[in-house]
Amino acid sequence: MLNYIRKQSDSWLVKSVLWGIVIAFVATIFYSWGVGGPTGGRSGTLATVQGQEIHLAEYDLYYNNLVNFYRDQFKGQFSEEIIKNLDLKNSALDALIQKKLLLLEAEKQEIHVSDKELADRIITIPMFQKDNVFNKTYYQSFLTQNRLTTQKFEESQREKMVLEKIEQLIKNNTQVSETEIQEAFKKEQEKIKFRYVEFSKDHFKAPPPTDENLRKYFEANHKQFEIPEQIKVEYVKLTPKSLENSIDIRDDDIEDYYENQKGEFFVKKQFTASHILIRSDSLPPSDGLSDSEKEKILDDLDGKTKAKAEEILKKIRAGADFAEMARKHSDDTISGANGGSLGQFSQGTMVPEFETAMGKLTAGEIGEPVKTVFGYHLIKLDKVEEERTKPLAEVKEEITNTLKAMKSRQRARRTIKKIYKDAKTDNNLIRAALKFKTETTLSELFSRKNHDLTEIGVVPEFFNTAFSLRDQEVSFPVNTHEASYLIKVIERKPPQLPKLEDVRSAVTEEVVLQKTSSLTLEKFNVLTQRLNTQKDLAIIAAELGLEVEETPLFSLVDSIPGIGNIQAIKDSVSQLSLDQTTGASSRLSYFLIQLVERKTAGAPTPDQTQDLYARLKEEKSIHVFQEWLENLKEKADIMVDKTLL
């Protein structure tokens, strides 16, 4: 599913799905009650917000959940570099600060959640329902599996509802003007094309630095090259996987799990379909025309669009291949390139008009043109799978694996806890591990910044705990989804300031990088001015040994073909007149740009206006809420100990 979304991220179909994923993730992370996570861990205070503390344990749990979310998305490609590029450490802290601010503001505004409101929310949560009715057994089963008390869960739900209330209070006051609708329509429907030359930010290489250059830079920036504190640890790692073969699952356990978690095996009605989209042209510039005249023009445009769709349908029914016609004629270029295929999707994914028309078709049938806000669709229904609950026989192996994973994880945690209790008597981790038939491993020296331990991987809980320990101290059990650990620091090297000779290559690399970046920026500014005067990209490209590239026509709300979704470039280009030039940059490159074509948007239809209003209100309300939140943050007394991140 994720691969499909990534490939089709510019498609009309998946834009709303992508936005939904983002919103759902933000809501889940922001309002989560934080089940699972490490036992014990770091103590102390990371930050205060208006005098209220954010504890390290709270931060670690939140941060680890965030890391685990992205680990699931990136799978085997997940790395420390991704954590750094996404700035997950600061993102986790910012979210916790915002949460504290919102709860304080809710208290100030006397926003509360009654017992009845809380009860009404809980009984409507689908995972706690059987046949659409709240089931207490399901509820208690969920609490047990997630190691939650009723009080803890209900407090978290009450807090979540308070946060939702104050957010909705701010969002409900958001208004969208006619001017904003017109501007948004113009941005979406207007299309532009430009030529450009791209070169990297290190394109113009600086000469090697002299010894004197290196000495001066090192003396001015010696802290940058400090060798940080390093530790060596002895640890026990016990993975649930290693215990699964020793776990026996009874048929009674499988049946109980199936009955208690039946909703997990419900599958919505699934469709596999293809379509050809013919977009309706927007109203051309029509100043001075009456509403009735505009309506007539729109009706004519709509009629032509429908007639085009009907003509394509006629050719298909006469024997033309649907996939080939989609490749030639569909205005949904993403699915069109794939023969119109939309893949498999659940009921409720598409806009209502599309789903209603599709629901009347039988597998293999192609329907009459159907109108939505996107235009006219020719829909071919390839396959239908009715909603159902998978029978026990179909999911028995899946449940067996789930139960084995759960029970082996519990056994691993129980064993680690026993080793911990035994080791605490004399701080002898090796002896305690052998008693329970496990082994200890000795790590290499590592730092907070550089800790590439192959046997551990990307596990922030492990490293955070290691650096919170005193020498020769055995940690509390550290439990993650993949493994349980005990850690003991057996060697520590304090931070050191190296001599220039020891880090000459790193200093040289840094000096060359800075001088190269400065030189390339200087050249970019000169070339931008020169292009503005000469208007000839080809000459500049030839001098740089590069090619002049050209985009196809594209909308400013979409990603720039061949470049990416870089807002700074789109903002620069949107201000240009025909043949005007500009310079712009991305994180890694500079761009010299010349506008070559602009296709104006006209005016939106009534349906388009209604759709735009709904979307703009939602987007603007999020923006307004974030601005209000930032304002709260600026006024608040916030203290953070960044050394603990």
N, C-alpha and C positions, 0 to 999 in steps of 0.2 A: 504493500500500500504506500509506504513512504517513498519507495523508488518511483512509483507511478506519479506521485505528487511532485517529487523533485523534477522529473522529466517534463511535466506539463504545467509548471508553475506560472506560465503566462496564459493558460487556458481560461476561457470564460467560466468553465465548470468548476475548477478547483480553487479559484481565488477566494471564494467565500469559505471553502473548506479549510484552506490554509489559515485564513484569519480566525476561523473558529478554533483551530488547534492552538494558535498563539494565545487567544483569550482563555481557553480552557486550561492551558498550562499555567498561565499567570495566576488564574484564580485558584488552581489546585495548590500551587506553591505558596501563594500569598496567604491563603486561608487554611492551609493544611494544619492538622493537629499533630503531625509528625509521629506516625507509628514506626516501631522498629528502631534501628539505630544502635550505636555502641552503648555498652554498659559501662558505667563509671566515666572515665575520660577526664578531660581538663576541667579544673575548677577555677573560679575567679570571675572577674567582670571585664568584659571587652569594651563596653560603652555604656554611657548613661544618656537618657533622653528626658529632659526636664526632671532630672533627679531619679528617674526610674532606670533600673539596671537591665542591661542585656548581658546575660551570663554566657561564658564561653561554651558551656555544654549546650545551651540553646542554639548558639551560632553554629557549633560543629554539626549538630543534628540537621539544621536547615541547609548548611553548605553541603553536607554529604548527600542529602536528598537531591539537591541541585546537580551535583556531580553524577549521581546515579541516573538521573533523568537523561543527561546528555550522553552518558556511557551507553544507555539503551538505544539512543538515536544513532550514534556514530559506530556502535559495535566495535569491531577490531581496529578501526581507525582512531579510536579515542586515545588521547595522549595528554601529557602535561602541557604541551604547546596549545592545545585546544582550550584547556582551563585558563591559560594565560591570555590567549587571544579574546576569549569571551569575558574575561575579567570576572570570573565567577566568585572570587573571594569578596570583591567589593560589591558585586551584585547581591550576594547573600546578605551582607551587612546593611546595604541600603534598604532592602526589603524589610528587614527586621526593624530598622529605625522608622520607616514609614508606618509599619504596623503599630508600633508604640504610639506614634503621633496620632494616628486615627483613633485608637482606643481612648487616648487622653481627650481628644476633641469630642468624641461621642459622650464621654462622661460629662464634659463641660456643657454640651448641648442637651443633656439629659435624655439621650437616646438609649433605650433599653429594649430587651426582648422578654416578653412575659412567658410564664411557664406553659401557657396554652399555645403560644406561637411556637415554642420549642417543640412541644409534643406534636403539633400539627406537622412540623417540618420532618421530624424523625419518622413518623408513621408513613410519610409519602416517599421516603427514599426507596427506590426500586429494589435494592439488594436485600431489604428487610421485608419484602412482600412475597406472599405466595398467593397466586390467583388474584393479584391486584389488591390483596388485603394484608395489613401489617401482621407479621408472624414473629412472635416473641422468641421462638427457638432460633430463627435465622439471625435475629438481633444479637442474642447471647452468643451464638456461634461466631459471629463477626468479632465481637469484643474479645472472646477467648483467643481466636487465631491471631489477633493483632496486639495481644497483651495489654488490653485497655480495661480500666474499670468503667462502670456505668457513669460514675461521677465525672471522671476525666473526659470521656467522650462527649457527654452532654454539656460540660463546660466549654469544650472546644467548639461545639456546634453553636452554642449561645454566642460565643465570641465571634464566630464566623458571620452569624446573622447580624450582629451589631455592626461589623465592618461593612457588610452589604448595604445595610440601611443608610449609613452615613455617606457611602459612595453614591447610592441612588438619589439621596437628597440633593447632592451637588449636581449630578447629571440631569435630573429632571428639570432644572432651570435653564438648560441649554436651548437656545433658539437658532434657527437657520434662516437667513435672509434670502430674498429673491436674487440679490446680487451674488451671493455665495453659490447658489445653485447654478447661475449662469457661468460663473468663473470655473466651477468644477466641471461643468459640461464641456466648456471650451478646452479645458486641460485634458479631459478624457477623449474627446472626439477629434480635436485638432491633431494633425499629423505633420511631422517634420522629417527632413532628411538632411544629413550633413556629411561633409568630407572631413577627414582628420588624419593627423600624424601622431602616433603614440611613441613615446620613448621612456625608458625606465628612469627612476630618480637617481640612478648611479651611472647614467649613460656617459657623462663626461668625466673621465678618470683623473683624479688628482695625482701629481707626481709623488714618489715615495718621500716620506718625511725625513728630515735630517735628525741626527742624534740630539741636537739642541731642541728641535721641535718636540721630540719624544720626552726629553727631560722636563721641559716646561709643562707639557700636558700632564705628565705623571705627577709632578709636584702639586699642580693645581687640582687634580682629581684622584689623588691616591686612594681615597675611601671607596671609589668605584671598583678598585681592583683588590679590595680586601678579601682575604680568604675567610669565609664565614666559619662560625663554630661548626665542628664536625663531631659526630658520635658514631660509635660502633655498638651494635646491639646483639644480644643473644635472644632468640625468639622461638616460640612454638607456633606453628601454623597448622590448624586442623580444618580440612575442607569437608563439607557435607558429602561431596562426590565420593570421597575416599571411603565413606561409611555405607553408601547406598546398598552395596552387595550384601551387607549383613542385616539389612532391614527386611522383615517379612510383612506383607500387607494382607490382611484377612479380607475375605469377600464381604463380611459384615461392615468393615470399615469403608470399603468402596461404596456399598449401597447407602450407608449413612451419609457419606459425603455427597453422593449424587442427589439424595433427597433434600439435604440441607442447602445445597448450592445449585438447585435446578435452574435458577435464572441465568447462571453462568453458561448454560448449554443451549439457551434460546437463540435461534438464528433468525434475524429479520428476513423478510422476503427479499430475494436478490434478483437483480436484473443484469443481463449482459446485452448491451445495445450499441448501436452506431447512429450517427446523425449527420446531416448536411445542414449547415446554418447559412441562411441568406440574410444578411443584416439589412435593415431598413435604412435608407439614407436619411440624414437629419435635414431639418428645414434650412434652406439656404438663407443668406442675409435677406431680411424682409422688412426693413424699416419702411413705415408708411402704409403697410398693408393692414386691413381690418382683420379681426379675429376670424370672421367667416372666410375671408380670402386665404388666410394662413391654413385654416382647417381644410379647405379644398386642396391646397398644395400638398398637405400631409396625406390626405386621402389618396391623391394621385400617386404619391411616392409609395404608399403602402400597397396600392393596387399593383404597381409595377414589381414590387418585391415579391408579392404573392404569386404574380404571373410567372416570374422567373423560377420560383420554387416549383410551380405546377408544371412548367416546361421540362425541368430536370426530372421530375417524377414521371412524366410521360415517356421520356427517353429510357428511364430505368425499366418501366413496365413493358417497353418495347424490346428489351433485351440488353440495355447498357448495364455495365457492372457498377453496383452501388459504390464499392470502394474506389473505383477509378473516378467516378463522378464526384465523390467527396474530395479526392485529391485535386481535381481540377477546379471545383466550384465553391467548396465550403469556405465561408469567412471565418470559421474557427480553424485557423491554420494549424494549430497543434494537433487536434484530433484528425483534421483533414489529411495531414501528412501520413497518418496511420490508417488511412482508408475510412475515416470517420469514426473509428472505434473509441468508445468511452470506457471500455473495460467493464468489469463487474462492479456494481454499486448497490447499496442498500436502499430500500424504500425510504423516501423522505429526503434523499440527497438532492434531487433536482427541484427546479421551480415547479409550483403546483400545476400550471397549464401543461408543462412537459409531461409530468407524471400521470396526469389524468388521461391525456391522449395515449401515452404508452400503455397504460393499464387496460385499454380497450383492445390492444393488439394481441394476436397469438404469435408464438415463436415462429420466426421466419417471415412475418408479415411486415410490410412497409405501409405506414399510415399516410393520410392526407396531410398537407402542410398545416402546422399548428403554430399559432403566434404566441410569442412570449416577449418580455421586455428586450430580449436580445435580437429579435427578428423572427423570421419564419424557419421552422425546422422540418426536415423530412426525417422521420424516425424509423429505424429498422430494429425491430426487437429480435435479438438472436436467441436468447434463452431466458427462462424464468424458473426460479427455485422458490417454492412457497415457504412462508415462515413455518418454523417447526422447532420443537425441542428435540435435540439429539437423544436417541434412546441410550440406555445404559451400555448396551453391547458395543455401540459405536465409540463410546468415550471411556470404556473401562481401562484401556491401556494408558490413556492420558491421565485419568484419575490416579491410577497406580503410581505413575511417575511423579505426580504432584504430591501424593501422600508420602512417597519415599523421600522426596526432597524435603518435605516438612519435618518428617520424623528424624531424618539424618541430620538436619540442621539443629533440631532440638538435642539430639544425642551429642553432637559436636560441642554445643554450648554447655551442656551438663558436664562433659568431660573436661573442657577447658576450666570450668568453675572448680571442679575437684582438684585439678593440677594447681590452680591459683591458691586454693586454701592450703594445700600441702606445702607449696613453695614458700608461703608467707611465714612458716615457722622458722626457717633459717635463711630465706632468700636464695635458696639453691634450686634454680629452675631446672638444671640438668637432672638432678636426682629425682625431682618431682615428676618430670616428664617421663623418665624411664620407668617409674613406678606404674604409670598408666599406659605403658607400651607405646609412647610417642617419642619423637626426637626433637632436639633443639638444633637450630641453625645459627651460624655466626655470620653476621653481615660484614661487608666492607665499611669503611668510613664513609659517611654521607652527611650532607648538610640539608637545611630546610629548602634551599633553592635547587640543589643538585642531588637527587636521590633516586637514581635509576637502578633500583634493585630488581633484577629480573624475576626473582621468586615472589616478589610482592606486587609489582605492577603499580597502577595508578589507584592507590588506596589512601586518601587523605586522612582517614581515621587512624591508620597505623602511624603515619609520620607525625601527626599532631600529638598523639599520645606519647610517642617516643621522646619528643622534645619537651614534654611536660614533666618527665621523670627526673628524679635525683639519681646520682650514680649508685649502682648496685641495687636499685629499687625495682621490684617486680610490679608491673602494671596491673590494673584491674583488667578483667577480660574485655577484649575489644571485638565486638561482634559485627560483622557485615553480612550482606546477603550471600557472599561467595565463600567466606571463611571466618574462623574465630582465631584470635591471636592472644598470646601473652608475650610481653616484651620486657627486657632488662638491659639497661645501659651499662656496658662494662668498660668503655673507654670514651674519653671526651677530650677534644682538642679545642682550646679557646680560639677566638678570631685572631688572625695574624695579618699584619701589613707586610706584603712581600717587597723585595728589592726589585728595582726596575729590570735587572737582568733576568729575574725569574718570570716576569710577565711581559717581556719585550714584545712578543708576537701579538698578545692581546691588546697592548697599548698601541702598537703600530696599526693593527686592524681598526681600532676605534678612531685614531687620528685620520687615517685614510678615508674611512667612512664619512666622517664629519666634513672633511675638506671636499670630498667628491660630491656629497649632498649639496654643499654650499655652491660649488662650482656649477653643478647641473641646474640648480635653481636660478642662479645668475644668468646662465645661458638661455634658460626657458623664458625669463622675463625679456631678454633682448630679442629673442625670436618672436615672441608674442607681439612686441611693438613693431618689429619688421614686417610681420604678416599683416598687421593692421594697415600698414602703409602700402605694401607691394601687392597684397591679395593673391599671392601665388604660392600655394602649398607645394606644388610639384618641385619647384626649385629648392625649397628648404628641405624637402624629403630627400632629394638627390644628394644634397650636401651631407645629410646625416646618414646616408646609406640605408634609408628606409623607404617603405612604400606608402602611397596615399591610399587610405581605406575610405569606404563610403557605406553608410548605413542604408538600409531600406527605409521606406516611410514607416514611422512608428509613433505611437501615442506617448505622451509624457507621463502617463500613469503606469506604463509598462517598462520593463527592463530594456536598456538600450542594446539592440542586437549587436553582438560582437564585442561589447564592452562590459555590460552588466548594469545592475540597478544602482547607479551612482548619482545621488540626488544633486550633488554640487555641479556635476556636468549638465544635468537636465535643467537646473536653475539658470545656469549661464546661457545655454542654448535657447531657452524659452524667450529671452530678451532680444534675440538677434532679428534683424531684418534680412531680407534676401541678400546674399553675398557678403554680409558682415562677418567679421572674424572675432575670435576670442581665444583665451587660453583657460584651461581648467586642469584639475588634478584629481587623482584618486590616491589611495594609500600607497601604491607602488609606482604609479606612472604619472607623466605629464602629457597633456593633449593640446595640440594646436588645431583649432576647429574653424570651419567655414560653412555657413548655412547655404544649402543649395535649393531647397524646396520647402514650402509650407502650404498645407491644405487646410483651409479654414473650416470651422465647425458648424456654423449656422446656429439654429435655436433648437432646444429639446422639444420632443413631443410631450403631450400630457402624461403618458405612461412613463416616459423617461424622467420627467420632472418629479413624479411621485416616487419613483425608485431612488433617484438622487437624493431627495429630501430625507428619506428613511436612512440611507447609508451615511449621509453627511451628519445627520443628527447623532447617530451612534458614534461616528469617528470624532466629531467635535466634542461630544460629551466626555469621551475618554481624554481628549486633549485638555479640556477645561478642568477635569478632575485632577490630572497630573500637574497642571499649573497651580491649582489651588493647594495641592499637596506640597509642591516645591516651595510655595510661599510660606506654608506652615513650617517647613524645614528650615528656611532662612531665619525665621523669627525664634526658633526654638533654641534652647541651651543644650547643645549636643557635644559630648566629650567622647573621644575614641582613642584607645590605645592601639595604634596601628602596628606596633611591634609584635602584637599577639596574632596578627592575621597570618 
